[in-house]
Structure formats: C-alpha cells, structure tokens
Amino acid sequence: MIKDIEISNFRCFEHTKIEGFERVNLIGGKNNSGKTALLEALIVADKPENILFLRYLIREPIKIHQALPKQTFENLFFRQNQPQEMLIKTQNENKQETENRIIFSENISEELSRSTKIFGLFGGLDLLWDFIEGESYFPKGIIPTLRFNIIDKFSEKSEEFIIIATPKNYLNISLNGQYIKPFDYSSESVKNMPIITTSMGEINADLVEDYELIVFQGKKNEVLNSIRILDPCIENVESFYLGSPSLYLTRKGENRLPISLFGDAIAQAMPHFQFRLPNKKQ
C-alpha cells in the first residue's frame, strides 16, 4: 500500500510531497483539479504505461496532433513544461521506494540510440525505422516520444522503455529488447483500472450546442464570468468540432486545455450554462 508520494511536473502539480495518506482530506491544485490529478498520479505509479490511459481519456482528435505533433503529450506536464522531467515517486508501508521518471523527446533517434538491443525485435535498424515511419502519422523526423525510467530502490532493479504515437494506438518499446506492444484500450482493460478519473466523462454534444447558442446571442461574457468565480485566471471558453464536439478553456499565460483537465467543480458547473438561455425553462 502506498503511504507517501512525491509528484513533480505532472498535471497541476509543480512539486508536491504528501506523507501519510490517512491524514489527507483535500489536495489543492493550480486549476481546481488537484484531487483528480492525485488519483491519476497513483494510476501512473501503479503501472507507468497507464499514463497513456490518461492520455486516451482526454479524447483529443488525431487531427490536432497531426497539425501540432509537439503538443501530443504536453497536457500531461505541469503548464505544458515538456523540457523538464516528470517525476512520480512513491513509498509503501514497508519503506520501499519506487521512482518513475518520464522525459519527453521529439527526436526518437536519440532514444533508439540508447540501446541497440531493440533492433533484434525487427532484425535490424533499417527495418525498425521502416516500421516506425510506416505506423507514425507525424511528419518525417518528428515523432513525439516519452522515455520512462523506472527504478525500484528496494530490489535495485530498473527498467527503461519508450512510447511513440501511431494512427491507431501508442507503441510501448522496451529499450532492453524484450518487447514491443500496443497499449490496450479494450473495455476489459478499462474495467481492470484501479480507479476511473473525472476525465473519463465526455462533453455532451447538446451542451456544446447550447454554449454556442449563448455565444451567438452575445452572452459569452456571462458564462465566462461564472467560470471565473471558480477560477479567476480563465480568459476564454471555446468550442471545437474536430472529430467530436469539445469545450476548451484558456488560462492567463497558458495554452488552451480540454475542460476535462479543470477538475470536478468546473466540469459539473458547465451544464448549468444552458439555463442562461431565455428559451430554457428555469
């Protein structure tokens, strides 16, 4: 059982250390989503590749990442600070520590050069590159990659693997040449997750349509002012139809983010905006 956790550069946590979960009642985050982000950090601590499960839940269309490949994983990092290493460190009740260090790179050749053992999975470097370039939907030479370094300090064992994006899925490639496998998004895999996060919820198409009608009627500022009660730093609300209807929020000095990353309070308040319409019953 995890007793202590240290989180750096993940979601809304710049750097946070929590000791003794029995004493924790409320975790505050930069954008009112601290409790959700803490649960997500526990998912990653339990099984590091589950970070892709969190990425999947955001449900951003592939078109966005084709146009902006460098932003594929940025929502996982605090204030999209991808150059800085992400750290999730845990200690269980027996004082056994595990470190999960996650580093972003847009140059996969650097990661592949770290170990020649993976070439054996394909029979050589050229065949490996043919496979990656054939599967990737990004421009040639730009393949966003996450490198994981997992250290079990009790057993003194470590594991390294990288994750790359493909049109249909994400590929998990062991740097010691043991495996290459797609991430499993099956319903059975979802059922076996230890927790389900708030970001699992999808924005209802009717809600997005109602919001656009509010904007059409010139009442966008009323909605914006209501959201600012919960988060004064929010500067804009936008709707997009890239694959599916979605709402995005923009905080001062930051890039737009899916509403699912702003915590329960804002996500649950959004449906009430439809009652601002004059043709809606109160």
N, C-alpha and C positions, 0 to 999 in steps of 0.2 A: 504494500500500500504506500502510495506517495505521501510523504509528510511535508516536504519542503519543495519549493520550485523557484527558479530564477529565470526571468524572461527578459531578453534584450532584443530590440529592433524587430518586434513581431506585433502586427496589427496595431492596436492603440497603445502598446507598451513600449516606451523608450528604454527604460530599465526598471524592473520591479523584482523584488525578492520577497517571497511570502514564506513564513516559517510557522509550521503547525496549523494544518487546515482546520482543526477543531476550534480554533479561535477566530476564524474568518467568517464574517457575516456579510460583508459588502466590499466589493472591489471596484474602485472608481477608475474610469479610463478617460482618455483625452476627448473622446467623442461620444460619451454616454454608452459605450458598448463594452465596458470592462469585464462584466461577468461573462458575456458571450465569448470574448477573446480569451479569457482564462480557461474556459471549457475547451476551446479549440486548441490552446497550448497543451492541455492534458491529452487530447487526442494525438497530437504530434509526438508528445513524449512517450505515449504508449507504443506507437508504431510510426516512425518518422515519415514513411511514404504516404501516410494518411494526409499529409499536407495537400496532396492532390485531391483528396476527397473534399477538403475545404475549398480548393480552387474550383472544383466542379460545381459546388453548391451556388457559387456566385452566378453561374449560368450566363456569362457574357458570351455573345456570339463570336464565332471564329473570325468573322469579317473584321472585327475590331483588332484582333491580334495579327491578322494578315497585314493590315494597314499600319499598325503600331507594334511590331514584334517585341520591342524592348519593354513594353508595358505588360507583357503576358503574366508575369509573376509579381509585379510591383505592389499590388494590393495586399500582399502577404507581409510586406515590410512596413515598419513604422514610418509614416509620412512618405511612403514610396522611396525610402532611402536604400536602394538596392546595392550601392557600392559597399555598404557596411555589412559585416557578418551578422547573421541572426543566431541567437543562442537560446536554447531551452534546456536548462539543467535541472535535474531532479535528484532528490534523495529520499529513500524509503525508510521505513521504521527501523530497519537494521543498519542504518547509516551507509548504505551502499549507493554510490553516486553514478549517474549516467549523464553524459554531455551529448547534446545534439547540436552540431554546428552546421549551418546552412549558408552557402555562399552562392551568389548569382554571378553568372558569366554569360556574355553574348557571343563568346568565341569558343565554340565547342572543341576546336583543335587543341586548345590549351588543356582542356580537361582530359581529352583522349591521350594526349602525350604523357600524362601522369603514369600511365600503366599500359604496357604492351600486352598484358595478359588477355585483355578483352578481344584482341584480334583473333584469338583462337576460336571465338564463338562464330566467326564468319569465314575463317580460312585466310585472313589477311587484311591489311589496312585498306586496300583498294575496294574490296568487297564490302567492308564496313561502311566506307564513305558512300558507296553506291546505294546501300540500304538506307542510310540516314537521309541522303538527299532525295531519294525516291519517296520517302514517307513524310518528309517535312513540307509544310505549306508555307514556310517563310522564304524570303529571297535568299539566294545562294550566299553562303558566308555568314548569314545572321540566323543563328539557331539558339534561342534563349535556353539556358541550361541552369539547373540547380545542382550543386555538388553537396553531398551530405557526408559529414564525418562524424560517426557515432562511436563514442568511447565509453566503455564500461570500466570504470576505475577499480571496481572490486575484482573482476576477473582479469583486468589489464588487457582486454581484447578490444579491437577496433574494427570498424567496417566502413568502407567508402563506396558510394555509388553515385551515379548522376541520373538526372531525369531530363528528358528532352520532350518537346511537344511534336505531335503528329496530327494529321487531319482528323483521325478517328479517336485518338487516345493519347496518353502520355506513356513514354517508354522508360522503364527503370533498368539501367545498365550497371551491373556490378563492375567495379574497377579491378577486382581480383579475378575476373574472367569466369565467374561461377554461373551467371545467368543474365538473360535479357528477357524482360517480361512486360506486358502491358498492365496498366493499372485496371483493376476490376471494379466497374461501376454497376455491377448486377444488383438486382433487388436483394439477393441473399447477402451480398457484401454489405449493403446498407443496413440490413437488419442486424448484422453482427457488430456494428459500430457500438462502442461503449456509451456514447451519448449522441443526441441529434441536436444540432445547433439551430439558433434562430434563423440563420441564413438559409436553412432548408426551405423556408417559405418563399413562394414565388409571388411577384406582384400581380394582382388581378388585372386583367385587361380592361374591365369596366372601370376600375379605379383610375387607370391611366387616362382613359377616355374622359372621365369626369374631371380630372385635373386639367386636361387640355381645354375642356369647355369653360372652366373657370378662367383660364388664361385668355381664351377667346372673348370672354365677357369683360376683360380688363381688370380682373380681381386677383391677379397673381400676387400682388403685394400683401393681400390679406392672408394668403396661405403662407407666404414667406415669413411674415411677422409672427404667425402662430408657431411655426417651426423654431423661430429664434427664441421663443420662450424656453424651449428645451436645450437649444444650442445657439447662443448668440453669434457664433462665428460663421454660421451658414450664410452664404451670399447668394446662392442661386439654386433653383429646382428646375430640372429639365426632364423631358420625356423623349425616349428614343424607340424606334421600331426597327432594330437591327436583328432580325430573326424572331424576336418576341418583344412585346411591349415592356418597357422598363423605365423606372424613375431613377435619376441620378441627382446627388446633392454635391455642391461645391462649397468647401470651407475656405476662409480667407487665406490666401497664400498657398493653397494646395490644389491638386488636380481633382476633377470630378470623380466620385466614387459611387458604386451602386448603393441604394438605400439600405440594402441588407447588411451593410457594414457599419451602420449607425446605431445599432442596439435596439432593444425592445421598445423603449419609450417612443422614439420617432416612428418606427415601423407600425406600431399599434395606433399612433395618432393619425396617420395618413388617411385611413378610411373615413375619418370624420370630416375630411375636407369636402366630401360630396354634399354635406348638409349646408354648405355655404351657398349652394346654387339656389336661386329663387324659385325654381320649379321643383325643388325637392321638398318632401314633407319633413317637418321638424319632429 
